[in-house]
Amino acid sequence: MKLIKRALALAVFFLLSATAVANESQQVENFTFKDIDGKNHQFSEYRGKWVIVNYWATYCGPCVAELPALNSIANRFKDKAVVLGMEAGETEVSELKQFITQKKISYPVIPTQDSTMFALGLLYGVPTTFIVNPDGKIVGSHMGAITSTMLQNYLRTDERSSLAKDKDENCNSAFC
């Protein structure tokens, strides 16, 4: 039954996401969301930092494969960037918390909610990542598993980000 519910949720998700991903250089409208502990946040809280918004699901293989790259960026660039993991698979919070612990996710994970699902644009599927610059504009989007190198390329465009030149020696994954 659980598998059927997930398949149905994914089918609805893909049908609703049948149009294009957000236009690059689009200003992100402020929106409110709750974190995994139920605390309210606004997207505008992250103004002044790079924001990597990654839509994913716990049962998506490519999504799980890119977790080390996202963890690496979240840890290495915590003063310049924030990663927000927007879970799009409607996983229950208790199960999501277990998954976060098991996979050692070090960045904020946001449970599925209406306010986040299309806040940055429509999606074709998961994983989909949006890169928002410190001014709040979408400067890039990527459908499919993203790598640390891909993300660093965006951070390198920020002249203030000298840390982006460093190599990550803590990641043993092909996605870092």
N, C-alpha and C positions, 0 to 999 in steps of 0.2 A: 504494500500500500504506500509506503514511504517513497519507494522508487517511482511509482506512478505519479504521486504528487509532485515530485521533483521534475519528472519529465514533462508534466503538464505545465508547471511553472516556467520551465525553460522554453517550451513551445510558445506560451503567451508572451514571454519576454522577447523572443526572437520576432514574433509577429509585430509587437509594438515597436520594435527597433529596426524596422525595415528601411528606414531612410538614413541619410548620411550622418556621419560623426560630425561634431561641432566644427564650425569654421575656425581656422587658426586666426589669431589676432582678435578674436571675439572677447569682449569684456565679460567676465563672469558676474552674473547677478548674485547678490548676496542671498543666501538661503540658510535655514536653521536645520540642524540635525541633532540626534541624540547619539552619544557614544555607547559603547558596550555596557557601561554602568548606568545608563539612563540620564546622564548629565547633558544638558542642552549646550550646543555650540553654534556659532555662526561662522560661515566661511570667511567673512571679513576679518576674523580674528587672526588669520594667517597672512594678512596684507604685509608686505615688506619682506616676505620670504618666498622662495620657490615652493610651489605646492605640486606634488606628484599625486594625482588622484587615480588610483588603480581600482577598477571594477573587476571583481573576481568572484569565484564560488569555491567552496570547500571540496566539491567533487569534480572539479575541472583540472585535469592533468597539467595542461600548460600553465594554469594559474598557480598550482602548487610548485611547479618547476621554477617559476620566477621569484618565489619567496626569498631565496638567499640574496638575489640581486637587490630587491627592495629593502631587505634588512640592512644590507651593506650600505646603500645610499642613505638610509635613515640614520644609521649610526655614524657614518663618516662625515656627513654634512649637516648634523643636527643644528648647527648655528646658522646655516644658510637656507636649509630646505626642510620641509616636512612631507612625509608620506602619509596619505590617508587611504586605508584599505577599505573600499566600499563593497562590502559583501553583497552580492546580487542574487544569491541562490536561496534566499529565505530560510537559511539555517537557523534553528532555534538558538537563543542566546546561550543557554547552558552548554549545548554542543559546540557552539562557536568558541566559547571560553576554553573548553578542553582542547580544541584544535589549535588555538593560539598558543597555549602552554606546550602542547606536543611539538609544534613546529617552531617554537621559540621566536614568534613574531614580536618585534621590538617597536613597532609603530602602531598608532591608533587604528583599530579596526572598528568600522561603523556597520552595525547590523542593517539589513535591508529595510528601507523605509521610503515612503512615497516622495519625501522632499529631496532625496538624494539620487533617485534612479535616473533622472534625465536632467539633472541640474546643470551639467556642463554640455549637454547635447545628447542627441540620440545615439544609441549604440547598435552595432551589428551583432555583438555577442561578447563573451568574456574569454580571455582577459582583454580589457581595453584600458589604456592609460592616457590620461590627459596631463599635459605639463602646463602649469600656470606660472607666469613670471611674477616677480615681486610687485608689479603694478596691477596684478589681477587680470591679466589678459592670457588667454589660451594661446600658447606659442607652438604647440605641437600635440599630436595625438597618435596613438599607435594601437592597432588591433593585433592581438597575438601576444605571446610571451615577450617581455621586454628584458633587455640586459642592462647591467650596470654601465657598460660602455655607452650604450644609447642614451641613458639618462645623463651620464657625465658630459656628453656632447652638448646637451642643453645648458648644463651648469657652467660649462666652459665659456659660453657666450656671455656670461656675466663677468665682466672684468674684475669685479670685487671678489670673485670666488677663486682664490689661488689654490685652495685645497683640491680642486678638481683635477689638478695635474698629478696628484699622488696616485700611486698604484695601491690597490687593495690586496694585501698579502694574506688576509684572513678568510678569503673566499675560495673554495675549491670547486665551485660549480661552473659549468660552462656559461651560465647566465650572469656571472658577475663581471 
